[in-house]
């Protein structure tokens, strides 16, 4: 079994729809943890509680299939007949048992074929990579049956077919990152990866089958794990269309395929033959749900629409892993969407078999709520219109209620992460369970941050204190969950979706600390370190880590100088409308922050544009002055005695309004936006003689960089609902969420 160094300190056939029988195309099947912190969900741990385990992680192959003791660390090369053989035909020994031949024994036909294929690593290394796939990937992407997959790839007496080779290429491309085999140089890793990636992509473009789609999905994990950008988007576009065209988005007895009444609807040809047994049926179902999961995680870090529309989905949820591995056919409930309630549904649509559901099933359900939150936050709302704001708040509360209902309806063994803090539980920990709870808390942050940290506000749309508390509760639970994962060496068994959860939690801590408390929580260091550790395997985690580290560095540098201007990277990060992809795009193009000693009359800090006047301060007592302006004289000065502002005197470039509109397609946590021209319509705009904005934190810049306030210059006039990226302070006694729903309900 692999050891990891400490990460950082501290069988019946399905019914064929009658309407489709004639069109059915027959084709060959292609088949001790650290103590949890107080005041979070993990407190008051039970003494004895059942440990959930549905086989999600520990899929142990049978004797004769999974050789004992295989690990990349001790797969050394034995005697090689030649230099060429040493590179391509390694006969390194590996312990084996049963029917599986070791590389230095008489080889089976398909084993010889694989070993002679120069596109693949040596045979023993190839088996080790397949073994690593089930240790590090299949734990959170459970689409392959370990027993059947290894038997098909390595223990077949016949020649391995082309689809199996393509699947093996996908496994190689995705799991090379986990191998520590000394024979793998940087050049050979790159060569094996590039060759395998190209083979999978070319085959997937020209062929349509279940195994080809499985290979594309596994390769998509590699591409999406590299970053939130076009390579992942492009392969997801191919995969999401393929899964629908193969008919995997619907059950074979789906109401949308075979309605219960006579219809003149367009017939759909079923391209795939019926599955041979329940294992194959469930494998297809899981393949679809993994495509659904990847589509959501590839889209949520952006502001695009999902490629898989809920209206195209008419599937049942996946079953427990142990039932799948045993080939024990069971029924599970249908995937439920708002769309399905509006139209007809099959007679068994309301059937519920919770005893057959596992972690993967509930993971899909909570991801569906996260998807609804993503769609909700993308809708622009006029925050000056009472009816629009009320509709927004109503939908907000509906989604909050859906999250709480989902959590409340979880079976006892799934409902609380506290059960996982029992001694020895990490040995059988279900990684799907970890992702289930991580996704739940991610959804809570995404929803409530829109009300807690709005970049724009109006008299009828103000920040919510209770929403802020809900965000912090979610962050605390993610931190406790992450510490358990790190302490027990489970971080390498979780993929990019968990890195996204760590990023969301860390970003919220940084935004809150830099704008509200003006003191960053030391807990953010844990998230940065965890992301740095995950970056050993997943480059997307490195990008998250680098973004956070840069903002932290500039924030601390500005705090040491205390010279009155917030670094541009902090401002950009604090705009909660921005997606992860958007932030990467913006911050990476910002000049690095430079600080120096402030100069000018009365220490006034120059504004980015236009001749200012008297400074704007808290309660109107800002210390104005004729500091050097750029390009005009004057500027906004920090308020007297305001020692908690941490900016720099050299304002880093902030995107202009027209640039913000251009980048608006990447909005993150997108909640009601300020309608164009609204600021000038309000008579309560800030103007004249240094009058301070209510709730302000001293001198400010507008989004365009010009000085705010001032009675002696032509500075712009801002309404009370303009950008307030540097100030999310709110009166807890005037909380619209608290007022309408009651405090105890919204305070965790």
WOJOLIN-V637575 format. One record per backbone hydrogen bond with DSSP energy under -0.5 kcal/mol. CO is the residue of the C=O (numbers start at 1). NH is the residue of the N-H. If there is no record, write none. Layout:
BEGIN
((CO & NH) (CO & NH))
END
This chain:
BEGIN
((17 & 20) (17 & 21) (18 & 21) (20 & 23) (20 & 24) (21 & 24) (24 & 26) (25 & 27) (30 & 211) (37 & 40) (40 & 43) (50 & 52) (54 & 322) (57 & 59) (58 & 60) (59 & 61) (62 & 65) (62 & 66) (64 & 100) (65 & 67) (67 & 70) (71 & 74) (72 & 75) (74 & 76) (82 & 86) (83 & 87) (84 & 88) (84 & 89) (85 & 89) (97 & 100) (99 & 101) (102 & 105) (108 & 112) (109 & 113) (110 & 114) (111 & 115) (112 & 116) (113 & 117) (114 & 117) (116 & 118) (117 & 120) (122 & 126) (123 & 127) (124 & 128) (125 & 129) (126 & 130) (127 & 131) (128 & 132) (129 & 133) (130 & 134) (131 & 135) (132 & 136) (133 & 137) (133 & 138) (137 & 140) (137 & 141) (141 & 143) (144 & 146) (145 & 149) (146 & 150) (147 & 151) (148 & 152) (149 & 153) (150 & 154) (150 & 155) (151 & 155) (156 & 110) (161 & 165) (162 & 166) (163 & 167) (164 & 168) (165 & 169) (166 & 170) (167 & 171) (168 & 172) (169 & 173) (170 & 174) (171 & 175) (172 & 176) (175 & 178) (175 & 179) (176 & 179) (181 & 184) (183 & 185) (185 & 189) (186 & 190) (187 & 191) (188 & 192) (189 & 193) (190 & 194) (191 & 195) (192 & 196) (193 & 197) (194 & 198) (195 & 199) (196 & 200) (197 & 201) (198 & 202) (199 & 203) (200 & 204) (201 & 205) (202 & 206) (203 & 207) (209 & 213) (210 & 214) (211 & 215) (212 & 216) (213 & 217) (214 & 218) (215 & 219) (216 & 220) (217 & 221) (218 & 222) (219 & 223) (220 & 224) (221 & 225) (223 & 226) (223 & 227) (224 & 227) (225 & 540) (227 & 229) (229 & 232) (229 & 233) (230 & 234) (231 & 235) (232 & 236) (233 & 237) (234 & 238) (235 & 239) (236 & 240) (237 & 241) (238 & 242) (239 & 243) (240 & 244) (241 & 245) (242 & 246) (243 & 248) (243 & 249) (244 & 247) (247 & 250) (249 & 314) (251 & 254) (252 & 17) (254 & 257) (254 & 258) (267 & 269) (269 & 271) (270 & 25) (277 & 281) (278 & 282) (279 & 283) (280 & 284) (281 & 285) (282 & 286) (283 & 287) (284 & 288) (285 & 289) (286 & 290) (287 & 291) (288 & 292) (289 & 293) (290 & 294) (291 & 295) (292 & 296) (293 & 297) (294 & 298) (295 & 299) (296 & 300) (297 & 301) (299 & 302) (299 & 304) (301 & 581) (307 & 309) (309 & 312) (310 & 313) (312 & 314) (314 & 251) (315 & 335) (320 & 324) (321 & 325) (322 & 326) (323 & 328) (324 & 327) (327 & 329) (333 & 317) (337 & 341) (338 & 342) (339 & 342) (339 & 343) (346 & 349) (347 & 350) (348 & 351) (349 & 334) (353 & 356) (354 & 357) (356 & 320) (358 & 362) (359 & 363) (360 & 364) (361 & 365) (362 & 366) (363 & 367) (364 & 368) (365 & 369) (366 & 370) (367 & 371) (368 & 372) (369 & 373) (370 & 374) (371 & 375) (372 & 376) (373 & 377) (374 & 378) (375 & 378) (376 & 379) (381 & 383) (382 & 385) (384 & 386) (385 & 389) (386 & 390) (387 & 391) (388 & 392) (389 & 393) (390 & 394) (391 & 395) (392 & 396) (393 & 397) (394 & 398) (395 & 399) (396 & 400) (397 & 401) (398 & 402) (399 & 403) (400 & 404) (401 & 405) (402 & 406) (403 & 407) (404 & 408) (405 & 409) (406 & 410) (407 & 410) (411 & 414) (411 & 415) (412 & 416) (416 & 419) (417 & 420) (418 & 421) (419 & 422) (422 & 425) (424 & 427) (425 & 428) (426 & 429) (429 & 431) (430 & 433) (430 & 434) (431 & 435) (432 & 436) (433 & 437) (434 & 438) (435 & 439) (436 & 440) (437 & 441) (438 & 442) (439 & 443) (440 & 444) (441 & 445) (442 & 446) (443 & 447) (444 & 448) (445 & 449) (446 & 450) (447 & 450) (448 & 451) (448 & 452) (449 & 453) (451 & 464) (455 & 724) (458 & 461) (461 & 458) (463 & 465) (464 & 468) (465 & 469) (466 & 470) (467 & 471) (468 & 472) (469 & 473) (470 & 474) (471 & 475) (472 & 476) (473 & 477) (474 & 478) (475 & 479) (476 & 480) (477 & 481) (478 & 482) (479 & 483) (480 & 484) (481 & 485) (482 & 486) (483 & 487) (484 & 488) (485 & 490) (485 & 491) (486 & 489) (490 & 493) (491 & 494) (495 & 498) (495 & 499) (496 & 500) (497 & 501) (498 & 502) (499 & 503) (500 & 504) (501 & 505) (502 & 506) (503 & 507) (504 & 508) (505 & 509) (506 & 510) (507 & 511) (508 & 512) (509 & 513) (510 & 514) (511 & 515) (512 & 516) (512 & 517) (512 & 518) (513 & 518) (513 & 519) (515 & 728) (521 & 524) (522 & 525) (523 & 526) (523 & 527) (524 & 528) (525 & 529) (526 & 530) (527 & 531) (528 & 532) (529 & 533) (530 & 534) (531 & 535) (533 & 536) (534 & 537) (534 & 538) (537 & 539) (538 & 541) (538 & 542) (539 & 543) (540 & 544) (541 & 545) (542 & 546) (543 & 547) (544 & 548) (545 & 549) (546 & 550) (547 & 551) (548 & 552) (549 & 553) (550 & 554) (551 & 555) (552 & 556) (553 & 557) (554 & 558) (555 & 559) (556 & 560) (557 & 561) (558 & 562) (558 & 563) (565 & 648) (567 & 571) (568 & 572) (569 & 573) (570 & 574) (571 & 575) (572 & 575) (574 & 576) (575 & 578) (577 & 668) (579 & 583) (580 & 584) (581 & 585) (582 & 586) (583 & 587) (584 & 588) (586 & 589) (587 & 590) (594 & 650) (600 & 603) (601 & 604) (607 & 630) (609 & 707) (610 & 612) (613 & 625) (613 & 635) (617 & 620) (618 & 621) (621 & 640) (622 & 624) (625 & 627) (625 & 635) (626 & 601) (627 & 634) (633 & 612) (634 & 607) (636 & 605) (637 & 699) (638 & 623) (639 & 642) (641 & 643) (642 & 645) (647 & 563) (649 & 651) (656 & 659) (656 & 660) (657 & 661) (658 & 662) (659 & 663) (661 & 664) (662 & 665) (663 & 666) (664 & 667) (666 & 579) (669 & 671) (673 & 383) (673 & 675) (675 & 678) (678 & 681) (679 & 682) (681 & 683) (682 & 685) (688 & 691) (690 & 617) (693 & 696) (700 & 708) (702 & 705) (705 & 608) (705 & 609) (706 & 702) (710 & 688) (716 & 709) (716 & 718) (718 & 686) (719 & 722) (724 & 727) (730 & 732) (731 & 734) (734 & 736) (735 & 739) (736 & 740) (737 & 741) (738 & 742) (742 & 746) (743 & 746) (743 & 747) (746 & 748))
END
